[in-house]
């Protein structure tokens, strides 16, 4: 691509720490991603049937949810930088 963009590598490189929590007596998994600048973003997943609950899958989907939220934030930040550069 010839124009500025946000890539998955950009996002993954900004991750400082990832923590997972399963809410007690539920199938809800929370992923908290701490970014290098100190901001944190949370994602979540839930399984309808407790019998189908899989910890690894819950963490995977919660992580993906959090990354998607970071993608939106990084997209906004890139657009802001480009706008600022064009209005100097």
Secondary structure, DSSP 4 states (H G I P E B T S, - for coil): --S----HHHHHHTEEEEEEEE-TTS-EEEEEEEETTS-EEEEEEE-SSGGG--HHHHHHHHHHHHHHHHHHHHHHHHHHHHHHHHT-
